[in-house]
Amino acid sequence: MASLLIVDDNSDVRQHLKWGLSQSPYDIHFAKDAKEAMEVFRKVSPGVVTLDLGLPPRPQDASQGYACLAEMLALRPATKVIVITGFDERGNARRAVEMGAFDFFRKPIDLSELKVMIRRAFHLLDIEQGSGRRPLERVAASKVRYGIVCDCQAMSEVIAIIEKVANSDAPVLICGESGTGKELVAKAVHQLSPRCKEPLVSINCGAIPENLLESEFFGHERGAFTGATSTVKGKVEYADKGTLFLDEIGELPVNLQVKLLRFLQEMRIQRVGGRKTIEVNARVLAATNINIKEAMGQGKFREDLYYRIGVVTIMLPPLRERGDDVLLLAQHFLEQHGKFLSSQVDGFTPEALAYLKSHAWPGNVRELDNKIRRAILLAGQSRITPDDLGGKGEENSRQAVQPDRTLREARAQLERQMVVQALKRFAGNIVRASEALGVSRPTFYDLMRKHDVDSDTCNQK
């Protein structure tokens, strides 16, 4: 029998509800204050609770009710708590719902309406427990394909292209704004290809100093330049028999574009300072967040290289054009990071869901990922609120954006700022700073070099 707990300090109300629900299919329990309520809650684990916010010893305010609600949801997040409030206490009801309450009901109690609300709460609980997951969780889990969470038409078309091109060796150019998941698409293509058991080697063309790029690509021989004390293989050579992923290829200097084109035509390389020709059998995937055709018109990107790497082009839509995918992704990240951070947070308030859908997401999926990670750490209850997601502070930062900067300049400034803040927060600890930003240590070092950030300078008390 389903358990229902009624918490109210008014004996007349308890008696009224006991009589009115006597014929209902519930095992009903009662409590007159927060202490007794938690004792019963721990003992019977009720599926649904009706909770009067005004409880002793301070029935004149809602503090005891809030504390009881928070403790219940912390112990058993799936519980449906219906809060009972006075007619003029709409603010209390709204706050309770933000904390994770299922719904609210205003006094005086209309028994027939309350019965409907209780029945609806038990019905939803049955659905969730029958699947073992909350509805949004079930949908999110069912929409993950090749590591990509999606349900919208545009991303379904992307998945279809991935499946079609994976079995070939055709070069693929993945285009899209920063943070849209270009690297995830590259991994999916590699994992579905016949080369899946061989390495996927990535090079971030925008994060490596120009004077080191050629050596990073093709390797170097001992004595090729000052400091070259041994022979080192390049990333291209390591990708032999596997896949080479050139991220941010639009940032590649023109002189190196020529050498990359020669490799793509001949599939042969020479290490810096070497004479030996080395054959490399690698499939090439590339990604960029710039308008390549515009860059070609400006002479910043070679047209022949574009046609060589762009045999197949995949265009990724920005998150703002993916509809309800943002909710699926938010739930996916909540589950993913919640397990790692051992968090009790298990969902979003209705206001948080509305915020997720209305936000423009200039940083796309990467921004959403970082916001969810931040919210899990900051959330003071079982449900994430808009404040946990940075809703208020974001308005201020949005107003501070300088309109005379290009989007790339703004992103670079924000990227540098986040690197510096992470280093300061963890007193120069690279491991913890990289984990906080959700990047690997090599990528974090690349970002430090790219933005000329010194960890010692940031290690200030």
Secondary structure as the mmCIF struct_conf table of DSSP 4:
data_model
#
loop_
_struct_conf.conf_type_id
_struct_conf.id
_struct_conf.beg_label_comp_id
_struct_conf.beg_label_asym_id
_struct_conf.beg_label_seq_id
_struct_conf.end_label_comp_id
_struct_conf.end_label_asym_id
_struct_conf.end_label_seq_id
STRN STRN1 ALA A 2 VAL A 7
BEND BEND1 ASP A 9 ASP A 9
HELX_RH_AL_P HELX_RH_AL_P1 SER A 11 GLY A 20
TURN_TY1_P TURN_TY1_P1 LEU A 21 GLN A 23
BEND BEND2 SER A 24 PRO A 25
STRN STRN2 TYR A 26 ALA A 31
BEND BEND3 LYS A 32 ASP A 33
HELX_RH_AL_P HELX_RH_AL_P2 ALA A 34 VAL A 44
BEND BEND4 GLY A 47 GLY A 47
STRN STRN3 VAL A 48 ASP A 52
BEND BEND5 LEU A 53 LEU A 53
TURN_TY1_P TURN_TY1_P2 PRO A 56 PRO A 57
TURN_TY1_P TURN_TY1_P3 PRO A 59 GLN A 60
BEND BEND6 ASP A 61 ALA A 62
HELX_RH_AL_P HELX_RH_AL_P3 SER A 63 LEU A 75
TURN_TY1_P TURN_TY1_P4 PRO A 77 ALA A 78
STRN STRN4 LYS A 80 THR A 85
TURN_TY1_P TURN_TY1_P5 PHE A 87 ASP A 88
HELX_RH_AL_P HELX_RH_AL_P4 ARG A 90 MET A 99
TURN_TY1_P TURN_TY1_P6 GLY A 100 GLY A 100
BEND BEND7 PHE A 102 PHE A 102
STRN STRN5 ASP A 103 ARG A 106
BEND BEND8 LYS A 107 PRO A 108
HELX_LH_PP_P HELX_LH_PP_P1 ILE A 109 ILE A 109
HELX_RH_AL_P HELX_RH_AL_P5 LEU A 111 SER A 131
TURN_TY1_P TURN_TY1_P7 GLY A 132 GLY A 132
BEND BEND9 ARG A 133 ARG A 133
HELX_RH_AL_P HELX_RH_AL_P6 PRO A 135 SER A 142
TURN_TY1_P TURN_TY1_P8 LYS A 143 LYS A 143
STRN STRN6 VAL A 144 ARG A 145
TURN_TY1_P TURN_TY1_P9 TYR A 146 GLY A 147
STRN STRN7 ILE A 148 VAL A 149
BEND BEND10 CYS A 152 CYS A 152
HELX_RH_AL_P HELX_RH_AL_P7 GLN A 153 VAL A 165
TURN_TY1_P TURN_TY1_P10 ALA A 166 ASN A 167
BEND BEND11 SER A 168 SER A 168
STRN STRN8 VAL A 172 CYS A 175
BEND BEND12 GLU A 177 GLU A 177
TURN_TY1_P TURN_TY1_P11 SER A 178 GLY A 179
BEND BEND13 THR A 180 THR A 180
HELX_RH_AL_P HELX_RH_AL_P8 LYS A 182 LEU A 192
BEND BEND14 SER A 193 SER A 193
TURN_TY1_P TURN_TY1_P12 PRO A 194 LYS A 197
BEND BEND15 GLU A 198 GLU A 198
STRN STRN9 LEU A 200 ASN A 204
TURN_TY1_P TURN_TY1_P13 CYS A 205 ALA A 207
BEND BEND16 ILE A 208 ILE A 208
HELX_RH_AL_P HELX_RH_AL_P9 GLU A 210 PHE A 218
STRN STRN10 GLY A 219 HIS A 220
TURN_TY1_P TURN_TY1_P14 ARG A 222 GLY A 223
BEND BEND17 ALA A 224 PHE A 225
TURN_TY1_P TURN_TY1_P15 THR A 226 GLY A 227
BEND BEND18 SER A 230 SER A 230
STRN STRN11 VAL A 232 LYS A 233
HELX_RH_AL_P HELX_RH_AL_P10 LYS A 235 TYR A 238
TURN_TY1_P TURN_TY1_P16 ALA A 239 LYS A 241
BEND BEND19 GLY A 242 GLY A 242
STRN STRN12 THR A 243 ASP A 247
TURN_TY1_P TURN_TY1_P17 GLU A 248 GLU A 248
HELX_RH_3T_P HELX_RH_3T_P1 ILE A 249 GLU A 251
BEND BEND20 LEU A 252 LEU A 252
HELX_RH_AL_P HELX_RH_AL_P11 VAL A 254 GLU A 266
STRN STRN13 ARG A 268 ILE A 269
STRN STRN14 VAL A 272 VAL A 272
TURN_TY1_P TURN_TY1_P18 GLY A 273 GLY A 273
STRN STRN15 ILE A 278 GLU A 279
STRN STRN16 ARG A 283 THR A 288
BEND BEND21 ASN A 289 ILE A 290
HELX_RH_AL_P HELX_RH_AL_P12 ILE A 292 GLY A 297
TURN_TY1_P TURN_TY1_P19 GLN A 298 GLY A 299
BEND BEND22 LYS A 300 PHE A 301
HELX_RH_AL_P HELX_RH_AL_P13 GLU A 303 ILE A 309
BEND BEND23 VAL A 311 VAL A 311
STRN STRN17 VAL A 312 MET A 315
HELX_LH_PP_P HELX_LH_PP_P2 LEU A 316 PRO A 318
HELX_RH_3T_P HELX_RH_3T_P2 LEU A 319 GLU A 321
BEND BEND24 ARG A 322 ARG A 322
TURN_TY1_P TURN_TY1_P20 GLY A 323 ASP A 324
HELX_RH_AL_P HELX_RH_AL_P14 ASP A 325 PHE A 340
TURN_TY1_P TURN_TY1_P21 LEU A 341 SER A 342
STRN STRN18 GLY A 347 PHE A 348
HELX_RH_AL_P HELX_RH_AL_P15 PRO A 350 SER A 358
TURN_TY1_P TURN_TY1_P22 PRO A 362 GLY A 363
HELX_RH_AL_P HELX_RH_AL_P16 ASN A 364 LEU A 378
BEND BEND25 GLY A 380 SER A 382
STRN STRN19 ARG A 383 ILE A 384
TURN_TY1_P TURN_TY1_P23 PRO A 386 GLY A 390
HELX_RH_AL_P HELX_RH_AL_P17 GLY A 391 GLN A 399
TURN_TY1_P TURN_TY1_P24 ALA A 400 ALA A 400
TURN_TY1_P TURN_TY1_P25 PRO A 403 ASP A 404
BEND BEND26 ARG A 405 ARG A 405
HELX_RH_AL_P HELX_RH_AL_P18 LEU A 407 ARG A 425
TURN_TY1_P TURN_TY1_P26 PHE A 426 GLY A 428
HELX_RH_AL_P HELX_RH_AL_P19 ILE A 430 LEU A 437
TURN_TY1_P TURN_TY1_P27 GLY A 438 GLY A 438
HELX_RH_AL_P HELX_RH_AL_P20 ARG A 441 LYS A 450
TURN_TY1_P TURN_TY1_P28 HIS A 451 ASP A 452
HELX_RH_AL_P HELX_RH_AL_P21 SER A 455 CYS A 458
#
